[in-house]
Amino acid sequence: MLEGLRDVISLDHLRRIAAWSHELSEPEAERARRGIIEKTYAKGAFICHQGDRFECWAGVVSGLIKVATMSDSGKQVTLAGVPESGWFGEGSVLKHEPRRYDLVALRESRLALMDAATFFWLYEHSVGFNRFLVCQLNERVGHFIGQVENDRMLDAPARVARALATIFNPALYPGVGQSIAITQEEIGLLSGLSRQVTNQALKMLEAAGVLTVGRGGVTVRDRTDLLAYRTRD
């Protein structure tokens, strides 16, 4: 995957873009940074398609990525949005399997790509890295269990609230904080809703005091409010 791409990142840069690297010893961090290169994808570009062998563990240095799949009926189902500071794809790397989803850049995005050999070296040698993976996988299980409820039981405002709650998850995306630069179009793509419906849903969420919509994005007071939101009858 990374053959022919020789420009690797510095140790200081690794510390900035990967919160998990703070758990590594100096030799482990050095090994990690030598196994990572960066690549930029244009808005709308497919990073990989469902069924591809994308044999890298990836982190979002800047931008926003959509993880999606296609149902048996041909409907596209959004599984997650990955903002800056998020790392994803560890399950596919661990299982040596093709990707079960599409990865799409919702805006121009720069990814840090760790080759599989480096990933497995850290997996075999680093207690800190394994601690991170356990926490990461645990958070993903909780997210995807909730995703079933989102698709089957929630109306539009609650679906938007849950989609945003995922992005504001500090365990998965520690760099987001309480505000994110995101457009209504992008929120709609992550929620599986039209831009018009997304706009109405955001207005309802703002009126309920769950979030604030600004020109540049969205600010939340408390992520738990997003998770707990239900449309008032």
C-alpha positions as CSV (number, residue, x, y, z in Angstrom):
1,M,0.0,0.0,0.0
2,L,2.7,2.5,1.0
3,E,5.3,1.2,-1.5
4,G,7.1,4.0,-3.2
5,L,5.9,6.6,-0.7
6,R,9.0,7.4,1.4
7,D,8.2,10.6,3.1
8,V,7.5,9.9,6.7
9,I,6.4,12.2,9.5
10,S,8.4,13.6,12.3
11,L,8.1,12.5,15.9
12,D,6.7,16.0,17.0
13,H,4.1,15.8,14.2
14,L,3.1,12.3,15.4
15,R,2.5,13.6,18.9
16,R,0.3,16.4,17.5
17,I,-1.9,14.2,15.3
18,A,-2.2,11.0,17.3
19,A,-3.3,11.1,21.0
20,W,-2.6,7.4,21.2
21,S,1.1,8.1,20.6
22,H,1.4,9.8,24.1
23,E,1.0,6.3,25.6
24,L,4.1,5.0,23.7
25,S,7.7,4.8,24.8
26,E,10.2,6.8,22.8
27,P,11.4,3.6,20.8
28,E,7.8,2.7,20.2
29,A,6.9,6.2,19.0
30,E,9.9,6.2,16.7
31,R,8.8,2.9,15.2
32,A,5.3,4.3,14.7
33,R,6.3,7.5,13.0
34,R,8.6,5.6,10.6
35,G,5.6,3.6,9.5
36,I,3.3,6.5,8.7
37,I,3.0,8.7,5.6
38,E,0.3,11.3,4.8
39,K,-1.9,11.6,1.8
40,T,-4.5,14.3,0.7
41,Y,-7.8,13.4,-0.8
42,A,-10.1,15.8,-2.7
43,K,-13.7,16.5,-1.6
44,G,-15.9,13.7,-2.8
45,A,-13.0,11.3,-3.4
46,F,-13.3,7.6,-2.5
47,I,-10.4,6.7,-0.2
48,C,-11.5,3.1,-0.7
49,H,-14.5,1.1,-1.9
50,Q,-16.3,-1.7,-0.1
51,G,-14.4,-4.9,-0.9
52,D,-11.1,-3.1,-1.4
53,R,-8.0,-4.2,0.5
54,F,-7.0,-0.9,2.1
55,E,-4.2,-2.3,4.3
56,C,-3.5,0.7,6.4
57,W,-4.6,2.0,9.7
58,A,-5.7,5.6,9.1
59,G,-6.0,8.9,11.1
60,V,-7.6,12.1,10.0
61,V,-5.1,14.9,10.1
62,S,-7.6,17.4,8.7
63,G,-11.0,17.2,7.1
64,L,-13.9,14.9,7.5
65,I,-14.4,11.3,6.4
66,K,-17.7,9.3,5.9
67,V,-17.9,5.6,6.5
68,A,-20.8,4.1,4.6
69,T,-22.1,0.9,3.2
70,M,-24.9,-0.3,0.8
71,S,-27.9,-2.2,2.0
72,D,-29.3,-5.2,0.2
73,S,-32.0,-2.9,-1.2
74,G,-29.5,-0.5,-2.6
75,K,-29.8,2.1,0.0
76,Q,-26.7,3.8,1.2
77,V,-26.3,3.6,5.0
78,T,-23.9,5.9,6.8
79,L,-22.1,4.1,9.6
80,A,-20.0,7.0,11.0
81,G,-18.3,10.3,10.4
82,V,-14.6,10.6,11.3
83,P,-13.4,14.1,12.0
84,E,-9.9,15.4,12.7
85,S,-8.0,13.4,15.3
86,G,-10.0,10.2,14.6
87,W,-8.2,7.0,13.8
88,F,-10.2,4.2,12.1
89,G,-10.0,0.8,10.4
90,E,-8.2,-1.2,13.1
91,G,-10.7,-4.0,12.9
92,S,-10.1,-4.7,9.2
93,V,-6.3,-4.5,9.7
94,L,-6.5,-6.9,12.6
95,K,-8.6,-9.4,10.7
96,H,-6.6,-9.1,7.4
97,E,-9.9,-8.6,5.5
98,P,-11.2,-6.4,2.7
99,R,-13.1,-3.3,3.9
100,R,-16.8,-3.8,4.5
101,Y,-17.6,-0.2,3.8
102,D,-16.8,2.8,1.5
103,L,-14.6,5.6,2.8
104,V,-15.4,9.0,1.3
105,A,-13.8,12.4,1.9
106,L,-16.7,14.8,2.6
107,R,-14.3,17.7,2.2
108,E,-10.6,17.9,1.2
109,S,-9.0,15.7,3.8
110,R,-5.5,14.7,4.8
111,L,-4.9,11.2,6.2
112,A,-2.1,9.7,8.1
113,L,-1.6,6.1,6.9
114,M,0.2,3.5,9.0
115,D,1.3,0.4,7.2
116,A,0.1,-3.0,8.5
117,A,3.6,-4.1,9.5
118,T,4.0,-1.2,11.9
119,F,0.5,-1.6,13.2
120,F,1.2,-5.3,14.1
121,W,4.6,-4.5,15.6
122,L,2.9,-2.0,18.0
123,Y,0.2,-4.6,18.6
124,E,2.8,-7.2,19.6
125,H,5.1,-4.9,21.6
126,S,3.3,-1.9,23.1
127,V,1.1,-2.1,26.2
128,G,0.1,1.5,25.7
129,F,-1.0,0.9,22.1
130,N,-3.0,-2.2,23.1
131,R,-4.7,-0.2,25.9
132,F,-5.8,2.3,23.3
133,L,-7.1,-0.3,20.9
134,V,-9.2,-1.9,23.6
135,C,-10.8,1.4,24.5
136,Q,-11.2,2.3,20.8
137,L,-12.9,-1.0,20.0
138,N,-15.2,-0.8,23.0
139,E,-16.4,2.7,22.0
140,R,-17.1,1.4,18.4
141,V,-19.2,-1.5,19.8
142,G,-21.3,1.0,21.7
143,H,-21.6,3.3,18.6
144,F,-22.8,0.5,16.3
145,I,-25.3,-0.8,18.8
146,G,-26.7,2.7,19.0
147,Q,-26.7,2.9,15.2
148,V,-29.3,0.2,15.0
149,E,-31.6,2.3,17.1
150,N,-30.9,5.4,15.1
151,D,-32.0,3.8,11.8
152,R,-35.0,1.9,13.2
153,M,-36.5,4.1,15.9
154,L,-35.4,7.7,15.8
155,D,-36.9,10.6,13.9
156,A,-34.8,13.2,12.0
157,P,-33.8,15.6,14.9
158,A,-32.8,12.6,17.1
159,R,-30.8,11.1,14.2
160,V,-29.0,14.4,13.7
161,A,-28.3,14.6,17.4
162,R,-26.9,11.0,17.5
163,A,-24.7,11.6,14.4
164,L,-23.2,14.7,16.1
165,A,-22.8,12.9,19.4
166,T,-20.6,10.4,17.6
167,I,-18.4,13.2,16.3
168,F,-18.1,14.8,19.7
169,N,-17.1,11.5,21.3
170,P,-13.8,12.4,23.2
171,A,-12.7,8.8,23.4
172,L,-12.7,8.4,19.6
173,Y,-12.0,12.0,18.5
174,P,-10.1,13.8,21.3
175,G,-9.2,16.8,19.1
176,V,-12.8,18.0,18.5
177,G,-13.7,19.6,21.8
178,Q,-17.1,21.3,22.0
179,S,-17.2,22.9,18.6
180,I,-16.6,21.6,15.1
181,A,-16.5,23.3,11.7
182,I,-19.1,21.3,9.7
183,T,-21.7,22.3,7.1
184,Q,-25.4,21.4,7.1
185,E,-24.8,19.4,3.9
186,E,-22.1,17.3,5.7
187,I,-24.4,16.7,8.7
188,G,-27.1,15.6,6.4
189,L,-24.7,13.2,4.7
190,L,-23.7,11.7,8.0
191,S,-27.3,11.5,9.2
192,G,-28.7,10.1,5.9
193,L,-31.0,13.0,5.6
194,S,-31.6,15.7,3.0
195,R,-30.2,19.2,3.5
196,Q,-33.7,20.6,4.0
197,V,-34.6,18.1,6.6
198,T,-31.3,18.5,8.3
199,N,-31.8,22.3,8.5
200,Q,-35.2,21.8,10.2
201,A,-33.7,19.2,12.6
202,L,-30.9,21.5,13.6
203,K,-33.4,24.3,14.3
204,M,-35.4,22.0,16.6
205,L,-32.2,20.9,18.4
206,E,-31.1,24.6,18.8
207,A,-34.6,25.5,20.2
208,A,-34.3,22.7,22.7
209,G,-31.0,24.1,23.9
210,V,-29.0,21.0,22.8
211,L,-26.6,22.8,20.5
212,T,-25.8,26.2,18.8
213,V,-25.6,26.5,15.1
214,G,-23.2,29.2,13.8
215,R,-22.0,30.2,10.4
216,G,-18.9,28.0,10.7
217,G,-20.3,24.9,12.4
218,V,-21.9,23.6,15.5
219,T,-21.2,24.0,19.2
220,V,-22.6,21.7,21.9
221,R,-22.8,22.4,25.7
222,D,-22.8,18.7,26.7
223,R,-22.5,15.6,24.6
224,T,-24.9,13.7,26.9
225,D,-27.7,16.1,25.9
226,L,-27.3,14.9,22.3
227,L,-27.4,11.3,23.3
228,A,-30.5,11.8,25.5
229,Y,-32.4,13.9,23.0
230,R,-35.9,12.7,22.0
231,T,-38.4,14.8,20.1
232,R,-40.9,16.2,22.5
233,D,-44.5,15.3,21.6
